[in-house]
Structure formats: structure tokens, C-alpha cells
Amino acid sequence: MIKKILVANRGEIAVRIVRACAEMGIKSVAIYADADRHALHVKKADEAYNIGPDPVGGYLNAHRIVNLAVATGCDALHPGYGFLSENAQLAEICARREIIFIGPSPEAIRRMGDKTAAREAMIAAGVPVVPGSDGNLKNVAAAVKLAKKIGYPVMLKATSGGGGRGIRRCNSEEDLTRAFERVVSEATKAFGSADVFLEKAIVNPRHIEVQVLGDKQGNVIHLFERDCSIQRRHQKMIEIAPSPQLTDEQRAAVCELGVRAAKIVNYENAGTVEFLFDQSGNFYFMEMNTRLQVEHTVTEQITGVDIVQEQIRIAEGQSLSYRQEEIQRRGYAIQFRINAEDPKNDFLPSFGRITRYYSPGGPGVRTDAAIYTGYEFPPHYDSMCAKLTVWALTWDKVLARARRALFDMGVHGVKTTKPFYLEILATPEFQAGKFDTGFIEQHPELLNYSIRRPTADLAAAIAATIAAHRGL
């Protein structure tokens, strides 16, 4: 049984893991760079250790982190998301030092992290993939030749990419020729690999992902799907579970594909299989994230499963706590990524001191955050400062609750994406549950907001609009 875990991360996900450890009676060890010396995860963990002045490099030094885990008597390490969470070398170092890695095997991380290898595995499993290159592209001439065959638009992608980076849509041969070297350069700098591949662009798809859990005994289950279609420049902003856009038949089909994908690579621990859902109702495998996702909270809200605690149990060698038939979904949940950004200034990061912070509450409201009043939001990391997750039994009620919770939330001292989300919630398309990955680009008027105040008239107008779209 695991007794002590080193949390190899920072921010809200580190706080989330520390809380899971506390509930399980497991001691937690935090790490922090100098910029994070006053961070909440440092205050919450049982122990905390400085990893030096480099605000990013310290979190990326796998050997040093594992050495610290050994030195502090930890028997396991949780990588969270980002940083080294999908680094097969970290998992291998943990194995050599007899530290349990709370995640999938190095083989699964490596195989699914290579997008061309992942495509090949999915084809072998009978999971539909987007038409594209059979492997990595040798040069721009090969890319142009293939694009002519499958037709524009196409997506040029880094083989080792993720998180929306190393990807370009090309609508013409000119676009492709211009983008090729840029994507190769981005891939080399961000992922250490110059390999790229090509896929047919699915125009205005919905982005649907399936949460899976697998244990060391070969059992794999799904926890239903999430809809991550509301995104900007391939970066997710709002996540919903379950998708209001799927029928029960479509839901069953995509969840079965997710389980099949996980089984073909003998997947262990928590993972997410991501699909594009086109206008004709077809699902296409996009990628598999071999880690905990930012948006796991919406799945937890509709299923009641603590995914982080389940990760720990699986890493201990225990069988899954649930059979597939025991997983039931209830209601709807929506997660908003509260980013310290100025939507009216091209979403420019807005770092600084949090002068006041009010966390929303009430029934069905959950906040995952690493900020507090007086916290100095550092400029070295991702701009997300909190995740607001709301749940309710019906779609119309979760929309009303989301508005109320966003109005309740107060983050002062920096600009945030909160008012932008209120504008999205006010659109008839979102309220009707009809949107795709191009939603934000299709609605430039969303940026013409003024700071709204909750009033009785506004509440009545919202209620009337939601009532017009009941039935989801």
C-alpha cells in the first residue's frame, strides 16, 4: 500500500492530488521553485521541498525529482498533468529507483505519445482514424503530394505534439508550404522531435473525449464522455459532461471505441481517448492523453468517481473499484477554465497580485484553485488560475447555476476570462447545446462585452431563454 506520494507538479492540480492523499490517509510531499514558495500546494502538503530558482527547469528535471522522492521516503510519485506527466523517461526512472509511478506504463506513454504510432494502433483495433499520412512526412514535397490526394483543408501536426501546440490548418498548397518548416521548428523546440504528419481537416467538428480507467489485471472501463468543443486556437476553455450534442446511441458507440482503444495498448491507470465528431455523425480518433486531464472534474461530478484516488489504487495494483455496469451518469456538469487573461486584448496574460478572491459556493458548485487573496500570480506558467465546475440535474438548470456561480466568483487584481464565459452562456446556440470547435471564431461579437451585473431583469431574461431550449 502506498504511504507517501511526491507530487511532481504545482498549482491547482498539485492541490487536488494533496487533497486526495489526505482523504486516503497518505502523506504528501510538494516540490516548489522559488517563484512558488508561497503557493497553496506548498502550504497544503505534509512536506515541501525547494527545487531551486529555475521557475520551469526544476519541474522538468526527472532525475532530481525522483532522487528527492527516494530521499524523502516516498514510495510513489504522481505527475499531475503538464510538465513530465507524459514523459516515458520519468516512468522508467521511477521503476529503476523502485518508486511507483502513478500513471500508465512507459511503453503506453511512448506509443500513444507518438501520433503516427497511435494511428497505427487504432487502425489495428478497428477504431476509425482521420484520413492522412501512413507515417511521418519526409519533406514538404511529400506533404504537398498527399494533400492533393486527400484534398484541402488539411491539418499539419507534430508527431509528438499535444495541448494544441505544433498544429496548423492549411487551406491551400501555399499555406502548407509556408507552414511546414514552422511546424517542424515548433515541434523540435517544444517536443524534441522534428517529425510531422498530415491529416484531412474535419471542418467544424465537435471535440468529444472519453475518460477511461484500466487496471493491471486487464480490466478497462469508461466514465462516459466529455464535450470539449468550446476552444480557442485548439486550447480548451469550457468542458461539459456528458455532451449535450450526442444521442444515447452515439454516446454508447464512442465510449465503446474509447475502451477498445485503451485495450489495444494494454492501458493502465487514467487516460483520455479523444475523437473528432463530424457533421455527418462519424467519430474519428484524434489522440490519447496518457495522464489525468484538466477537465476530469466534470466526469467526477456526473459519476461520483474520484479519479485521482482511483489512479492511486490502480498504481498499488488493486483492481478497479467499479464494474462498467456500476458506472452511472447523473445530470450535467460544466467546467470553466478561469484564466488570468484579458479577452479584449487578444487574451494577453494578466499576471500580478490577487488583491481579493471570492470562491463561489452553494449546491452543485466546485472550485479547484491555487490562488488566494494576496497571492502573487507568477508570469512563468500557464495562465489558468482556477477551475469552476458546476453540476445540476438538467441542462437548463446547469446553465442557470453556471451563470450564478460565475457572478459569485470574484478574482480582483488581474483580468480574467470570466466575463467572456458569461457572454458565451448568453448565446442561443450554447443554450441549445449546438456548437463546434469553431464557435468562438464564429462569434467575434463575444468580445464586445461590458461587465454585467446580476439583476432580477437579467435573471428573468436568462430563464426565458433557457426555457425556450428545454429538452436536452
C-alpha positions, -999 to 999 in steps of 0.1 A, spaced: 0 0 0 12 35 -9 20 55 22 37 86 9 35 104 -25 57 130 -41 35 154 -62 57 163 -92 37 193 -102 24 227 -90 -7 248 -90 -43 236 -87 -36 201 -98 -10 197 -70 -36 209 -45 -61 184 -60 -37 155 -55 -27 165 -20 -64 166 -10 -69 131 -25 -39 119 -4 -53 134 27 -86 116 23 -68 83 18 -45 87 48 -15 91 26 13 116 33 20 141 5 53 158 -5 52 190 -25 80 204 -46 84 241 -55 106 265 -74 115 299 -58 86 315 -77 62 291 -59 75 295 -24 41 310 -13 20 287 -34 -11 269 -20 2 234 -28 32 242 -6 10 252 23 -14 222 19 11 193 16 25 175 46 61 183 35 75 207 9 110 210 -7 126 237 -28 139 226 -62 158 258 -70 155 292 -87 146 280 -122 108 285 -124 103 258 -150 135 237 -153 132 224 -117 98 208 -125 113 192 -156 144 176 -140 132 139 -138 164 125 -122 164 152 -94 127 148 -87 130 110 -84 161 114 -62 141 137 -39 113 111 -38 137 85 -26 154 108 -1 121 118 15 109 82 19 82 84 -8 70 51 -23 51 67 -52 51 98 -75 21 115 -91 30 136 -121 -3 155 -124 -7 170 -159 17 191 -180 54 191 -172 66 155 -171 32 138 -169 36 122 -203 73 116 -201 81 79 -205 116 85 -191 102 97 -158 82 65 -155 113 44 -164 134 63 -138 108 57 -112 108 19 -120 146 17 -117 145 35 -83 116 14 -70 92 44 -69 57 36 -80 47 58 -110 10 68 -107 2 66 -144 5 42 -174 35 21 -184 64 38 -202 55 17 -232 19 30 -234 31 66 -229 57 63 -256 33 45 -280 4 69 -276 26 99 -274 38 92 -310 8 103 -330 17 81 -360 22 50 -338 -11 58 -321 -28 60 -355 -14 26 -365 -26 11 -332 -61 24 -337 -63 11 -372 -53 -23 -359 -80 -21 -333 -107 -11 -359 -110 24 -344 -118 50 -372 -90 75 -379 -89 106 -399 -76 100 -435 -39 111 -436 -3 100 -439 7 64 -431 37 77 -411 59 107 -407 64 130 -437 98 130 -453 96 166 -466 73 193 -478 71 177 -512 56 146 -497 32 167 -477 20 186 -509 16 153 -528 -6 137 -501 -26 169 -496 -35 169 -533 -47 133 -530 -69 137 -498 -80 173 -506 -77 206 -487 -81 217 -460 -55 196 -441 -40 196 -407 -2 195 -403 7 181 -369 37 175 -348 40 137 -342 50 142 -306 27 172 -301 -1 179 -276 -20 206 -259 -29 223 -292 8 231 -300 26 221 -332 -5 221 -353 -16 242 -383 -46 241 -406 -37 246 -442 -63 256 -467 -41 256 -498 -7 244 -511 6 278 -504 -5 275 -467 11 241 -465 44 251 -480 46 281 -457 36 262 -426 57 231 -430 91 245 -417 73 264 -390 56 233 -376 89 214 -378 106 242 -359 79 243 -333 79 205 -329 117 204 -325 117 232 -298 86 221 -279 89 183 -281 124 175 -291 113 158 -324 111 172 -359 86 146 -371 53 158 -385 24 141 -402 -7 151 -422 -44 146 -417 -75 156 -436 -91 186 -417 -126 178 -404 -144 211 -409 -163 224 -379 -162 191 -359 -173 186 -323 -144 175 -299 -156 145 -279 -133 127 -255 -138 95 -235 -124 91 -199 -111 56 -194 -96 37 -164 -76 5 -167 -60 -17 -141 -31 -41 -140 -55 -71 -143 -66 -61 -178 -99 -45 -169 -109 -13 -187 -140 8 -182 -152 42 -194 -166 70 -173 -187 84 -202 -176 113 -224 -169 150 -223 -175 177 -249 -145 200 -253 -157 218 -284 -155 253 -269 -119 262 -276 -97 289 -289 -68 282 -311 -70 245 -302 -69 253 -264 -99 241 -245 -119 267 -225 -151 251 -215 -157 213 -209 -191 196 -205 -201 161 -193 -220 144 -208 -221 160 -242 -255 177 -249 -249 170 -286 -249 132 -286 -278 108 -287 -276 78 -264 -267 56 -293 -238 79 -303 -227 80 -267 -226 42 -264 -207 40 -297 -179 65 -288 -175 51 -253 -171 16 -267 -144 30 -291 -126 46 -262 -125 13 -243 -113 -6 -274 -85 20 -280 -73 16 -244 -74 -22 -245 -53 -25 -277 -23 -8 -259 -29 -27 -226 -36 7 -210 -33 11 -172 -44 40 -150 -64 70 -161 -64 82 -197 -85 100 -222 -92 90 -258 -101 120 -279 -123 120 -310 -135 144 -337 -172 141 -344 -181 154 -378 -213 169 -392 -224 135 -406 -222 118 -372 -189 100 -377 -163 97 -350 -126 98 -358 -97 90 -333 -76 121 -328 -52 112 -299 -49 96 -265 -37 116 -235 -19 92 -211 -25 113 -180 -50 130 -158 -69 157 -177 -75 193 -166 -112 186 -172 -115 154 -151 -137 173 -126 -168 173 -148 -166 135 -151 -162 132 -113 -193 154 -108 -216 133 -131 -203 98 -120 -193 103 -83 -159 86 -91 -128 102 -76 -105 97 -105 -73 107 -86 -80 82 -58 -87 56 -84 -54 63 -100 -36 57 -67 -55 24 -61 -46 12 -96 -9 21 -91 -10 0 -59 -20 -30 -80 -56 -31 -69 -84 -40 -93 -108 -13 -105 -133 -3 -77 -162 -4 -102 -176 -26 -129 -188 -9 -161 -224 -16 -152 -220 2 -119 -209 35 -136 -240 57 -139 -242 93 -151 -264 118 -134 -271 153 -146 -248 177 -164 -215 193 -153 -197 223 -169 -161 234 -162 -148 269 -169 -111 274 -170 -107 308 -153 -75 321 -169 -57 352 -159 -61 367 -194 -76 398 -210 -101 386 -236 -104 422 -251 -66 423 -256 -62 391 -277 -63 371 -244 -30 385 -233 -19 370 -200 -27 393 -170 -3 383 -142 1 401 -109 -12 402 -73 -46 388 -64 -60 417 -43 -92 399 -35 -105 365 -42 -140 351 -36 -147 315 -43 -183 307 -53 -203 281 -34 -238 267 -30 -253 234 -43 -235 218 -72 -206 243 -73 -169 232 -71 -138 253 -73 -103 239 -79 -78 267 -74 -43 275 -62 -49 313 -56 -59 333 -26 -62 369 -16 -27 383 -16 -12 356 -39 12 369 -64 3 352 -97 37 344 -114 43 350 -151 63 318 -156 35 293 -160 2 287 -177 -24 314 -171 -51 292 -156 -57 304 -120 -89 284 -112 -114 259 -125 -150 264 -118 -172 233 -121 -210 234 -118 -234 205 -117 -272 202 -119 -297 175 -128 -308 191 -161 -292 212 -189 -313 242 -183 -306 241 -145 -268 237 -150 -268 268 -173 -286 289 -147 -263 276 -120 -233 284 -141 -243 320 -145 -250 324 -108 -216 308 -98 -197 330 -123 -214 361 -109 -205 349 -74 -168 343 -83 -145 373 -77 -109 375 -88 -96 410 -84 -62 424 -93 -59 407 -126 -81 404 -156 -98 370 -162 -118 351 -188 -149 352 -165 -169 379 -184 -162 362 -217 -178 330 -204 -209 349 -193 -212 361 -229 -209 325 -242 -236 314 -218 -259 341 -232 -258 328 -268 -288 309 -281 -265 283 -297 -248 274 -265 -280 273 -246 -294 249 -272 -263 227 -269 -253 233 -305 -217 243 -310 -185 231 -326 -148 238 -324 -152 270 -345 -177 285 -321 -155 313 -307 -142 323 -341 -177 323 -354 -188 348 -327 -164 377 -326 -191 398 -310 -185 379 -278 -156 403 -271 -179 433 -271 -190 427 -236 -193 451 -207 -191 438 -171 -226 425 -164 -243 427 -131 -268 402 -119 -303 418 -118 -338 405 -115 -345 415 -151 -314 398 -164 -322 366 -144 -357 366 -159 -344 370 -194 -319 342 -189 -347 319 -175 -369 327 -205 -341 319 -230 -332 287 -213 -369 277 -212 -371 280 -249 -344 254 -253 -355 228 -229 -354 192 -238 -316 185 -237 
